[in-house]
């Protein structure tokens, strides 16, 4: 689980005696808050106006107060280490928030509890708030779990010892993450195992997911067009992770472009996809086991643009999940600068 969950109840706090940085940089705090290095905004709002977690903007909190709440929170919020959020970064955030006007009203939750939600989903979204980062169906953690054949003991370590367990998980799967560990360590006393069990039962009932990913390379211009390489991979652990079966790989073709040629087994041609509202190039793949990867290339008559680029999905029907007739992973567009060459 690669997101910071922050359900912060901020009231005046006693200073903890730690010496604070001399000053904070509001612009650096803004960049940290809005960027990918933290996900605090998923609970506290895009501008710190509050949502699932309380407001931060315009509260005029001191650096020691803010640091105490981050390092030793007393509510449901997990605790964050110096390696995740340094004292200087905390000072930068304080400078940013103290320069903003206070919010008259909190913003909307990122995800509301659906009508008729089962108990585990209610806990996920409203009691603990995990779903404010991980989504209403807990997709990321379910894929992490499916990748290693996880059980409840795995989830406990991921939640209570996240700052060490997540790097161990990445190392086990030989992954190099692009971001820091973004979630802190939850307190067993404030998030009891009995409550965590509700979330685990909900995740298992939906079905653990296969960690399938699809990645497009930068476009390579040539005499007959622009060629992209698509790599589809099952990132699970060999011998323990789940295998995806009956896969359909679809790439939406930018308007005004056409497919010149492709490589890779299972190519089905181009067809209209009403959901994507585009012509899509399609491949079929019977199965992909943990640590297996398949590579494909597609040459287009011209590159896409920033607003209409090559993009796609990988869908698979097995293992069956309750979130739909097929599970799926998005294929992000290639870098825009290459697509414009």
C-alpha positions as CSV (number, residue, x, y, z in Angstrom):
1,X,0.0,0.0,0.0
2,X,1.7,2.9,-1.5
3,X,-0.5,6.0,0.1
4,X,-0.4,8.2,3.2
5,X,-3.6,7.9,5.3
6,X,-4.1,11.0,7.5
7,X,-7.1,11.3,9.7
8,X,-5.6,14.1,11.9
9,X,-7.5,15.6,14.8
10,X,-5.6,18.8,15.4
11,X,-6.1,20.7,18.7
12,X,-3.5,22.7,20.6
13,X,-0.6,20.3,21.5
14,X,2.1,20.4,24.1
15,X,5.6,21.0,22.7
16,X,7.7,17.9,22.8
17,X,11.0,19.7,23.3
18,X,12.5,18.9,19.9
19,X,14.3,21.8,18.4
20,X,12.4,23.0,15.3
21,X,14.0,24.2,12.0
22,X,14.7,27.9,11.9
23,X,12.0,28.6,9.4
24,X,9.8,26.9,6.8
25,X,9.6,27.5,3.0
26,X,5.9,27.9,2.1
27,X,6.6,27.2,-1.6
28,X,8.4,24.0,-0.8
29,X,5.5,23.0,1.5
30,X,3.0,23.6,-1.3
31,X,5.0,21.5,-3.7
32,X,5.3,18.7,-1.2
33,X,1.6,18.8,-0.4
34,X,0.5,18.8,-4.0
35,X,3.1,16.4,-5.3
36,X,3.3,12.6,-5.3
37,X,5.7,12.3,-2.3
38,X,2.8,12.5,0.1
39,X,-0.9,11.7,-0.1
40,X,-2.1,13.7,3.0
41,X,-4.4,15.7,0.8
42,X,-6.6,12.7,0.3
43,X,-7.9,13.1,3.8
44,X,-7.2,16.8,4.5
45,X,-8.2,18.3,1.2
46,X,-6.4,19.7,-1.8
47,X,-5.8,23.0,0.0
48,X,-5.9,21.8,3.5
49,X,-9.5,22.7,3.8
50,X,-10.4,19.5,5.6
51,X,-12.4,16.5,4.4
52,X,-12.2,13.1,6.0
53,X,-9.5,14.6,8.2
54,X,-9.8,18.1,9.7
55,X,-8.7,21.3,8.2
56,X,-5.1,22.5,8.3
57,X,-5.3,25.8,6.3
58,X,-5.1,29.0,8.4
59,X,-5.0,27.2,11.7
60,X,-1.7,29.0,12.7
61,X,-0.3,25.8,14.2
62,X,3.3,25.9,15.4
63,X,6.0,23.6,14.1
64,X,6.2,21.7,17.4
65,X,2.4,21.2,17.4
66,X,2.4,19.9,13.9
67,X,5.4,17.7,14.4
68,X,3.9,16.1,17.5
69,X,0.7,15.3,15.6
70,X,2.8,13.7,12.8
71,X,5.2,11.8,14.9
72,X,3.0,10.8,17.9
73,X,-0.7,11.1,16.8
74,X,-3.4,10.2,19.3
75,X,-6.3,9.5,17.0
76,X,-6.6,7.0,14.2
77,X,-3.9,8.7,12.1
78,X,-0.7,6.6,11.6
79,X,2.6,7.8,12.9
80,X,5.2,9.1,10.3
81,X,9.0,8.8,10.8
82,X,11.7,11.3,10.1
83,X,12.6,9.3,7.0
84,X,9.1,9.8,5.6
85,X,8.6,13.4,6.5
86,X,11.6,15.3,7.8
87,X,11.4,18.1,10.4
88,X,12.3,20.6,7.7
89,X,9.5,19.3,5.5
90,X,7.1,19.7,8.4
91,X,8.2,23.3,8.9
92,X,7.6,23.9,5.2
93,X,4.1,22.5,5.4
94,X,3.4,24.7,8.5
95,X,4.6,27.7,6.6
96,X,2.4,26.8,3.6
97,X,-0.8,26.2,5.7
98,X,-0.3,29.3,7.9
99,X,-0.2,31.4,4.8
100,X,-3.6,30.1,3.6
101,X,-7.0,31.5,4.7
102,X,-9.0,29.3,7.0
103,X,-11.7,27.3,5.4
104,X,-15.3,28.2,6.1
105,X,-16.5,24.7,5.5
106,X,-14.6,21.4,5.0
107,X,-14.5,19.9,1.6
108,X,-16.2,16.7,0.5
109,X,-14.7,13.3,1.3
110,X,-12.8,11.8,-1.6
111,X,-14.9,8.7,-1.4
112,X,-18.3,8.4,0.3
113,X,-19.7,5.2,1.8
114,X,-21.9,3.6,-0.9
115,X,-25.5,2.8,0.0
116,X,-25.8,-0.7,1.3
117,X,-22.0,-1.0,1.9
118,X,-21.0,-4.1,3.8
119,X,-19.5,-3.7,7.2
120,X,-15.9,-4.0,6.1
121,X,-16.3,-1.3,3.4
122,X,-17.9,1.0,6.0
123,X,-14.9,0.5,8.2
124,X,-12.5,1.0,5.2
125,X,-14.1,4.3,4.2
126,X,-15.6,5.8,7.3
127,X,-14.2,4.3,10.5
128,X,-10.5,4.0,9.6
129,X,-10.4,5.9,6.4
130,X,-8.1,3.6,4.5
131,X,-10.3,3.9,1.4
132,X,-9.8,7.6,1.2
133,X,-6.3,6.8,-0.3
134,X,-6.8,3.2,-1.4
135,X,-10.2,3.6,-2.9
136,X,-13.6,2.0,-2.1
137,X,-12.5,-1.4,-3.2
138,X,-9.0,-1.4,-1.8
139,X,-7.5,-2.2,-5.2
140,X,-3.8,-1.5,-4.5
141,X,-3.6,-3.5,-1.2
142,X,-5.6,-6.4,-2.8
143,X,-3.1,-6.5,-5.6
144,X,-0.1,-6.4,-3.2
145,X,-1.7,-9.2,-1.2
146,X,-2.5,-11.3,-4.4
147,X,1.1,-10.9,-5.5
148,X,2.5,-12.8,-2.5
149,X,-0.4,-15.1,-1.6
150,X,-0.9,-13.0,1.6
151,X,-2.9,-13.8,4.7
152,X,-4.1,-11.7,7.6
153,X,-0.7,-11.8,9.3
154,X,0.7,-10.1,6.2
155,X,-1.9,-7.3,6.5
156,X,-1.2,-6.8,10.2
157,X,2.5,-6.2,9.5
158,X,1.7,-3.9,6.6
159,X,-0.6,-1.8,8.8
160,X,1.2,-1.8,12.2
161,X,4.8,-1.9,10.8
162,X,4.3,-0.3,7.5
163,X,7.5,1.7,7.4
164,X,9.6,-1.5,7.5
165,X,7.2,-4.0,5.9
166,X,6.5,-2.0,2.7
167,X,10.2,-1.8,1.8
168,X,10.6,-5.5,2.6
169,X,7.6,-6.2,0.2
170,X,9.3,-4.2,-2.6
171,X,12.6,-6.0,-2.1
172,X,10.9,-9.4,-2.1
173,X,9.3,-8.5,-5.5
174,X,12.4,-6.8,-6.8
175,X,10.6,-3.6,-7.3
176,X,12.1,-0.1,-7.3
177,X,9.4,2.3,-6.2
178,X,9.4,5.8,-7.6
179,X,8.2,7.3,-4.3
180,X,9.0,7.2,-0.6
181,X,7.0,5.0,1.8
182,X,3.9,7.2,2.1
183,X,1.9,5.5,4.8
184,X,2.8,5.6,8.5
185,X,2.5,2.9,11.2
186,X,-0.9,2.5,12.8
187,X,-1.4,2.0,16.5
188,X,-2.7,-1.4,17.6
189,X,-4.6,0.2,20.5
190,X,-6.4,2.7,18.2
191,X,-6.9,0.3,15.3
192,X,-7.5,-3.1,17.0
193,X,-7.0,-6.3,15.1
194,X,-10.7,-7.0,15.4
195,X,-11.4,-3.9,13.3
196,X,-8.6,-4.7,10.9
197,X,-10.2,-8.2,10.4
198,X,-13.4,-6.5,9.1
199,X,-11.3,-4.9,6.3
200,X,-9.5,-8.1,5.5
201,X,-12.7,-10.1,5.3
202,X,-14.1,-7.4,2.9
203,X,-10.9,-7.6,0.7
204,X,-11.0,-11.4,0.6
205,X,-14.7,-11.4,-0.3
206,X,-14.0,-9.1,-3.2
207,X,-11.1,-11.4,-4.2
208,X,-7.4,-10.7,-4.1
209,X,-6.0,-9.3,-7.3
210,X,-3.1,-10.1,-9.7
211,X,-0.5,-7.3,-9.8
212,X,-0.6,-6.9,-13.5
213,X,0.9,-3.8,-15.0
214,X,1.2,-2.4,-18.5
215,X,3.8,0.2,-19.5
216,X,4.4,2.0,-22.7
217,X,7.8,3.2,-23.8
218,X,8.5,6.6,-25.3
219,X,7.7,6.7,-29.0
220,X,10.6,6.0,-31.4
221,X,10.2,7.9,-34.8
222,X,11.1,6.0,-37.9
223,X,10.6,6.0,-41.7
224,X,7.1,4.3,-41.4
225,X,5.8,6.1,-38.3
226,X,6.3,6.2,-34.5
227,X,6.9,2.9,-32.7
228,X,6.0,2.2,-29.1
229,X,6.9,-0.8,-27.0
230,X,4.3,-2.1,-24.5
231,X,5.4,-4.4,-21.7
232,X,2.8,-6.3,-19.7
233,X,4.0,-7.9,-16.5
234,X,2.7,-9.9,-13.6
235,X,4.8,-8.5,-10.7
236,X,3.9,-11.2,-8.2
237,X,6.2,-13.6,-6.4
238,X,7.0,-16.8,-8.3
239,X,5.5,-19.8,-6.5
240,X,3.2,-17.7,-4.3
241,X,1.5,-15.0,-6.4
242,X,-1.7,-15.3,-8.4
243,X,-1.8,-16.0,-12.1
244,X,-4.0,-13.9,-14.4
245,X,-5.9,-15.8,-17.2
246,X,-7.8,-14.8,-20.3
247,X,-6.2,-11.4,-20.8
248,X,-7.3,-8.7,-23.2
249,X,-4.9,-5.9,-24.0
250,X,-6.3,-2.8,-25.6
251,X,-4.6,0.3,-26.8
252,X,-6.7,3.3,-27.8
253,X,-5.4,4.9,-31.0
254,X,-5.2,8.7,-31.1
255,X,-7.6,10.4,-33.4
256,X,-6.2,10.9,-36.9
257,X,-3.6,8.2,-36.4
258,X,-3.7,4.6,-37.7
259,X,-1.9,1.3,-37.0
260,X,1.0,0.7,-39.5
261,X,2.2,-2.6,-38.0
262,X,2.4,-4.5,-34.7
263,X,4.4,-7.3,-33.1
264,X,3.5,-9.8,-30.4
265,X,1.5,-13.0,-30.4
266,X,-2.3,-12.9,-30.1
267,X,-2.9,-9.7,-32.1
268,X,-6.6,-9.4,-32.9
269,X,-6.6,-6.2,-35.1
270,X,-8.3,-2.9,-34.6
271,X,-11.9,-2.5,-33.5
272,X,-14.2,0.2,-32.2
273,X,-14.5,0.4,-28.4
274,X,-17.5,2.4,-27.2
275,X,-16.3,2.5,-23.6
276,X,-12.9,4.0,-24.7
277,X,-14.7,6.1,-27.4
278,X,-11.9,5.2,-29.8
279,X,-10.5,2.7,-32.2
280,X,-8.4,0.2,-30.2
281,X,-5.7,-2.3,-31.1
282,X,-6.3,-5.6,-29.3
283,X,-4.1,-8.5,-28.3
284,X,-5.3,-11.7,-26.4
285,X,-3.1,-13.5,-24.0
286,X,-4.1,-16.9,-22.4
287,X,-2.3,-16.4,-19.1
288,X,0.6,-14.6,-17.3
289,X,2.2,-16.1,-14.2
290,X,4.1,-14.3,-11.5
291,X,7.3,-12.7,-12.8
292,X,6.3,-13.3,-16.4
293,X,6.3,-10.5,-18.9
294,X,5.2,-10.1,-22.5
295,X,6.3,-7.4,-24.9
296,X,4.5,-5.9,-27.9
297,X,5.2,-3.1,-30.3
298,X,2.8,-0.9,-32.2
299,X,3.7,1.5,-35.0
300,X,1.4,4.4,-35.5
301,X,1.2,6.6,-38.6
302,X,1.7,9.6,-36.3
303,X,2.3,10.2,-32.6
304,X,-0.4,11.2,-30.2
305,X,-0.6,14.6,-28.5
306,X,-0.7,15.6,-24.9
307,X,-4.5,15.7,-25.0
308,X,-5.0,12.6,-27.2
309,X,-2.2,10.1,-26.6
310,X,-1.9,6.4,-26.9
311,X,-3.4,4.7,-23.8
312,X,-5.0,1.5,-22.8
313,X,-6.1,-1.2,-20.4
314,X,-5.3,-4.8,-19.6
315,X,-8.3,-6.9,-18.5
316,X,-8.4,-10.4,-17.3
317,X,-11.3,-12.7,-16.3
318,X,-9.6,-15.0,-13.9
319,X,-9.2,-15.0,-10.9
320,X,-12.8,-13.9,-10.6
321,X,-13.3,-10.7,-8.6
322,X,-16.6,-9.3,-7.4
323,X,-15.8,-5.8,-8.7
324,X,-16.9,-6.6,-12.2
325,X,-16.9,-9.2,-15.0
326,X,-13.2,-8.7,-15.4
327,X,-10.4,-7.2,-13.4
328,X,-8.3,-4.5,-15.1
329,X,-5.2,-2.3,-14.9
330,X,-4.8,1.0,-16.8
331,X,-1.9,1.5,-19.2
332,X,-0.7,5.1,-18.9
333,X,0.2,7.2,-21.9
334,X,3.9,7.3,-22.9
335,X,5.8,10.5,-22.1
336,X,4.4,13.4,-24.0
337,X,7.7,14.8,-25.1
338,X,8.4,11.6,-27.0
339,X,5.0,11.4,-28.4
340,X,5.4,14.8,-30.0
341,X,8.6,13.9,-31.9
